[in-house]
């Protein structure tokens, strides 16, 4: 017959073991969750859209003012910026060399335009590699008064998703105090968004 003292010891040991198993199971689950979150967590990286890092790869003809520039990107990607007829656009070149023009004049506004000085990439870091998932570019539209004396700049943030077989604009964020935050949120959800305009 088991003594009262032995029963008490068995009860205490059982309780300690149960607590140990529960704590370690939670720690393992928490570690797994953190690992999964770190593999999908988004952060920002920035590259220049002008200056000495960009080189001219195509000049416009004598009738149209402008040029095409190639700028470095992230994770094997490059960016092409286009300036033609006082309008700007940008294209994403994949590591395999396929180019996707974002068609910003068609998607956002066809008026005279320029690009911001930097591109913001939303990336994930996995196995020591930086993988772009979305791109945010400032698109500045120039609008003039009817008499042509006053110019107004209207800022937009174009958000483009970067998928395995497509790159396209999914959102156009209008100017506001929170437009940068809105653009990042839209970029992080862009994989599930349809394209606003699809290049053939």
C-alpha positions as a Markdown table, in Angstrom:
| # | Residue | x | y | z |
|---|---|---|---|---|
| 1 | Unk | 0.0 | 0.0 | 0.0 |
| 2 | Unk | 1.4 | 3.4 | -1.0 |
| 3 | Unk | 2.0 | 5.7 | 1.9 |
| 4 | Unk | 0.6 | 9.2 | 2.0 |
| 5 | Unk | 4.0 | 10.7 | 1.8 |
| 6 | Unk | 4.8 | 8.7 | -1.4 |
| 7 | Unk | 1.5 | 9.8 | -2.9 |
| 8 | Unk | 2.3 | 13.4 | -2.2 |
| 9 | Unk | 5.8 | 13.1 | -3.8 |
| 10 | Unk | 4.2 | 11.5 | -6.9 |
| 11 | Unk | 1.7 | 14.3 | -7.2 |
| 12 | Unk | 4.3 | 17.0 | -6.9 |
| 13 | Unk | 6.6 | 15.3 | -9.5 |
| 14 | Unk | 3.6 | 14.9 | -11.9 |
| 15 | Unk | 2.8 | 18.5 | -11.5 |
| 16 | Unk | 6.4 | 19.6 | -12.1 |
| 17 | Unk | 6.6 | 17.4 | -15.2 |
| 18 | Unk | 3.3 | 18.7 | -16.6 |
| 19 | Unk | 4.5 | 22.3 | -16.1 |
| 20 | Unk | 7.9 | 21.5 | -17.8 |
| 21 | Unk | 6.2 | 19.9 | -20.8 |
| 22 | Unk | 3.7 | 22.8 | -21.2 |
| 23 | Unk | 6.4 | 25.5 | -20.9 |
| 24 | Unk | 8.7 | 23.8 | -23.4 |
| 25 | Unk | 5.9 | 23.1 | -25.8 |
| 26 | Unk | 4.9 | 26.8 | -25.7 |
| 27 | Unk | 8.5 | 27.9 | -26.2 |
| 28 | Unk | 8.9 | 25.6 | -29.2 |
| 29 | Unk | 5.7 | 26.8 | -30.7 |
| 30 | Unk | 6.7 | 30.4 | -30.0 |
| 31 | Unk | 10.1 | 29.9 | -31.6 |
| 32 | Unk | 8.6 | 28.2 | -34.7 |
| 33 | Unk | 6.1 | 31.1 | -35.0 |
| 34 | Unk | 8.9 | 33.7 | -34.7 |
| 35 | Unk | 10.9 | 31.8 | -37.4 |
| 36 | Unk | 7.9 | 31.8 | -39.7 |
| 37 | Unk | 7.3 | 35.5 | -39.1 |
| 38 | Unk | 10.9 | 36.4 | -39.7 |
| 39 | Unk | 10.8 | 34.6 | -43.0 |
| 40 | Unk | 7.8 | 36.7 | -44.2 |
| 41 | Unk | 8.5 | 39.9 | -42.3 |
| 42 | Unk | 8.7 | 42.9 | -44.7 |
| 43 | Unk | 11.2 | 45.7 | -44.4 |
| 44 | Unk | 12.3 | 48.6 | -46.7 |
| 45 | Unk | 15.4 | 49.1 | -48.8 |
| 46 | Unk | 16.1 | 52.1 | -50.9 |
| 47 | Unk | 17.8 | 52.8 | -54.3 |
| 48 | Unk | 18.5 | 56.0 | -56.2 |
| 49 | Unk | 16.6 | 56.9 | -59.4 |
| 50 | Unk | 19.1 | 59.5 | -60.5 |
| 51 | Unk | 22.6 | 60.7 | -60.2 |
| 52 | Unk | 25.9 | 59.0 | -61.1 |
| 53 | Unk | 24.5 | 55.5 | -60.3 |
| 54 | Unk | 22.2 | 55.7 | -63.3 |
| 55 | Unk | 23.4 | 55.5 | -66.8 |
| 56 | Unk | 21.9 | 56.5 | -70.1 |
| 57 | Unk | 21.0 | 53.4 | -72.2 |
| 58 | Unk | 18.9 | 55.1 | -74.9 |
| 59 | Unk | 18.6 | 58.7 | -76.2 |
| 60 | Unk | 15.4 | 60.1 | -77.6 |
| 61 | Unk | 15.3 | 61.2 | -81.2 |
| 62 | Unk | 15.6 | 64.8 | -82.4 |
| 63 | Unk | 11.8 | 65.3 | -82.2 |
| 64 | Unk | 11.2 | 64.0 | -78.7 |
| 65 | Unk | 13.1 | 65.2 | -75.7 |
| 66 | Unk | 14.1 | 62.6 | -73.2 |
| 67 | Unk | 16.1 | 59.4 | -72.5 |
| 68 | Unk | 16.0 | 56.0 | -70.9 |
| 69 | Unk | 18.2 | 55.4 | -67.8 |
| 70 | Unk | 19.3 | 52.2 | -66.1 |
| 71 | Unk | 19.5 | 52.3 | -62.3 |
| 72 | Unk | 20.6 | 49.6 | -59.8 |
| 73 | Unk | 18.0 | 47.8 | -57.8 |
| 74 | Unk | 17.8 | 45.1 | -55.1 |
| 75 | Unk | 18.3 | 41.4 | -55.3 |
| 76 | Unk | 19.4 | 41.2 | -58.9 |
| 77 | Unk | 16.6 | 43.6 | -60.1 |
| 78 | Unk | 17.3 | 46.8 | -62.0 |
| 79 | Unk | 15.1 | 49.8 | -62.8 |
| 80 | Unk | 14.7 | 51.7 | -66.1 |
| 81 | Unk | 13.4 | 55.2 | -65.9 |
| 82 | Unk | 12.0 | 56.8 | -68.9 |
| 83 | Unk | 11.7 | 60.5 | -69.7 |
| 84 | Unk | 9.9 | 61.3 | -72.9 |
| 85 | Unk | 7.7 | 64.3 | -74.0 |
| 86 | Unk | 8.1 | 65.8 | -70.5 |
| 87 | Unk | 6.5 | 62.7 | -68.9 |
| 88 | Unk | 8.1 | 60.1 | -66.7 |
| 89 | Unk | 7.7 | 56.3 | -66.3 |
| 90 | Unk | 9.6 | 53.5 | -64.7 |
| 91 | Unk | 10.2 | 49.8 | -65.6 |
| 92 | Unk | 11.3 | 46.9 | -63.4 |
| 93 | Unk | 13.9 | 44.6 | -65.0 |
| 94 | Unk | 14.0 | 41.1 | -63.4 |
| 95 | Unk | 17.2 | 39.1 | -62.8 |
| 96 | Unk | 16.4 | 37.1 | -66.0 |
| 97 | Unk | 16.3 | 40.3 | -68.0 |
| 98 | Unk | 12.5 | 40.6 | -68.6 |
| 99 | Unk | 11.3 | 44.2 | -68.3 |
| 100 | Unk | 7.9 | 45.4 | -67.0 |
| 101 | Unk | 7.0 | 49.0 | -67.6 |
| 102 | Unk | 4.6 | 50.3 | -64.9 |
| 103 | Unk | 2.8 | 52.6 | -67.3 |
| 104 | Unk | 2.4 | 55.4 | -64.8 |
| 105 | Unk | 1.0 | 58.0 | -67.2 |
| 106 | Unk | -1.8 | 55.5 | -68.1 |
| 107 | Unk | -2.4 | 54.2 | -64.5 |
| 108 | Unk | -2.2 | 57.5 | -62.6 |
| 109 | Unk | -2.2 | 60.7 | -64.7 |
| 110 | Unk | -1.2 | 61.5 | -68.3 |
| 111 | Unk | -0.1 | 65.1 | -67.6 |
| 112 | Unk | 3.5 | 66.2 | -67.4 |
| 113 | Unk | 5.3 | 64.3 | -64.7 |
| 114 | Unk | 8.6 | 63.4 | -63.0 |
| 115 | Unk | 9.7 | 60.7 | -60.6 |
| 116 | Unk | 11.0 | 61.1 | -57.0 |
| 117 | Unk | 14.7 | 60.7 | -56.3 |
| 118 | Unk | 14.5 | 57.2 | -54.7 |
| 119 | Unk | 12.7 | 53.9 | -55.0 |
| 120 | Unk | 11.5 | 52.1 | -51.9 |
| 121 | Unk | 11.6 | 48.3 | -52.1 |
| 122 | Unk | 9.6 | 46.1 | -49.7 |
| 123 | Unk | 11.7 | 43.0 | -49.2 |
| 124 | Unk | 11.9 | 39.8 | -47.2 |
| 125 | Unk | 15.2 | 38.4 | -46.0 |
| 126 | Unk | 15.5 | 34.6 | -46.3 |
| 127 | Unk | 18.6 | 32.5 | -46.1 |
| 128 | Unk | 20.9 | 35.5 | -46.3 |
| 129 | Unk | 19.1 | 36.7 | -49.5 |
| 130 | Unk | 17.1 | 39.9 | -50.0 |
| 131 | Unk | 14.0 | 39.2 | -52.1 |
| 132 | Unk | 11.9 | 42.1 | -53.4 |
| 133 | Unk | 8.2 | 41.7 | -53.1 |
| 134 | Unk | 6.9 | 45.2 | -54.0 |
| 135 | Unk | 8.1 | 48.6 | -55.2 |
| 136 | Unk | 7.0 | 52.1 | -54.1 |
| 137 | Unk | 7.8 | 55.1 | -56.4 |
| 138 | Unk | 6.9 | 58.7 | -56.0 |
| 139 | Unk | 5.1 | 60.1 | -59.1 |
| 140 | Unk | 4.9 | 63.8 | -59.3 |
| 141 | Unk | 2.3 | 65.3 | -61.7 |
| 142 | Unk | 2.6 | 68.9 | -62.9 |
| 143 | Unk | -0.6 | 70.8 | -63.5 |
| 144 | Unk | -0.8 | 74.4 | -64.7 |
| 145 | Unk | -3.4 | 77.0 | -64.2 |
| 146 | Unk | -5.6 | 77.9 | -67.2 |
| 147 | Unk | -3.5 | 81.0 | -67.9 |
| 148 | Unk | -0.3 | 79.0 | -67.7 |
| 149 | Unk | 1.2 | 81.1 | -65.0 |
| 150 | Unk | 1.0 | 78.9 | -61.9 |
| 151 | Unk | 2.3 | 75.3 | -61.6 |
| 152 | Unk | 1.0 | 72.9 | -59.0 |
| 153 | Unk | 2.7 | 69.6 | -58.2 |
| 154 | Unk | 0.5 | 66.7 | -57.2 |
| 155 | Unk | 2.3 | 63.8 | -55.5 |
| 156 | Unk | 1.3 | 60.2 | -55.8 |
| 157 | Unk | 2.9 | 57.0 | -54.5 |
| 158 | Unk | 2.7 | 54.2 | -57.1 |
| 159 | Unk | 2.7 | 50.7 | -55.5 |
| 160 | Unk | 3.7 | 47.8 | -57.6 |
| 161 | Unk | 3.7 | 44.1 | -56.7 |
| 162 | Unk | 6.7 | 42.0 | -57.8 |
| 163 | Unk | 5.6 | 38.4 | -58.5 |
| 164 | Unk | 7.5 | 35.6 | -60.2 |
| 165 | Unk | 5.8 | 36.2 | -63.6 |
| 166 | Unk | 4.5 | 39.7 | -63.4 |
| 167 | Unk | 5.2 | 43.2 | -62.1 |
| 168 | Unk | 2.4 | 45.8 | -62.1 |
| 169 | Unk | 0.9 | 48.7 | -60.3 |
| 170 | Unk | -1.8 | 47.7 | -57.7 |
| 171 | Unk | -2.4 | 51.0 | -55.9 |
| 172 | Unk | -2.0 | 54.7 | -56.3 |
| 173 | Unk | -1.8 | 56.5 | -53.0 |
| 174 | Unk | -2.8 | 60.2 | -53.0 |
| 175 | Unk | -0.9 | 62.8 | -51.1 |
| 176 | Unk | -1.5 | 63.0 | -47.3 |
| 177 | Unk | 0.4 | 63.0 | -44.1 |
| 178 | Unk | 0.2 | 59.2 | -43.9 |
| 179 | Unk | 0.8 | 58.4 | -47.5 |
| 180 | Unk | 4.1 | 56.7 | -46.9 |
| 181 | Unk | 2.5 | 54.4 | -44.3 |
| 182 | Unk | -0.5 | 53.7 | -46.5 |
| 183 | Unk | 1.9 | 52.8 | -49.4 |
| 184 | Unk | 3.8 | 50.4 | -47.3 |
| 185 | Unk | 0.7 | 48.7 | -46.1 |
| 186 | Unk | -0.6 | 48.5 | -49.7 |
| 187 | Unk | 2.7 | 47.1 | -50.8 |
| 188 | Unk | 2.8 | 44.4 | -48.2 |
| 189 | Unk | -0.7 | 43.3 | -49.3 |
| 190 | Unk | -0.1 | 43.8 | -53.0 |
| 191 | Unk | 0.4 | 40.1 | -53.8 |
| 192 | Unk | -3.3 | 39.5 | -53.5 |
| 193 | Unk | -4.3 | 42.7 | -55.4 |
| 194 | Unk | -5.2 | 42.8 | -59.2 |
| 195 | Unk | -3.1 | 44.9 | -61.6 |
| 196 | Unk | -4.5 | 48.4 | -62.4 |
| 197 | Unk | -2.9 | 48.1 | -65.8 |
| 198 | Unk | -1.3 | 45.1 | -67.5 |
| 199 | Unk | 1.4 | 45.4 | -70.0 |
| 200 | Unk | 1.3 | 42.9 | -72.9 |
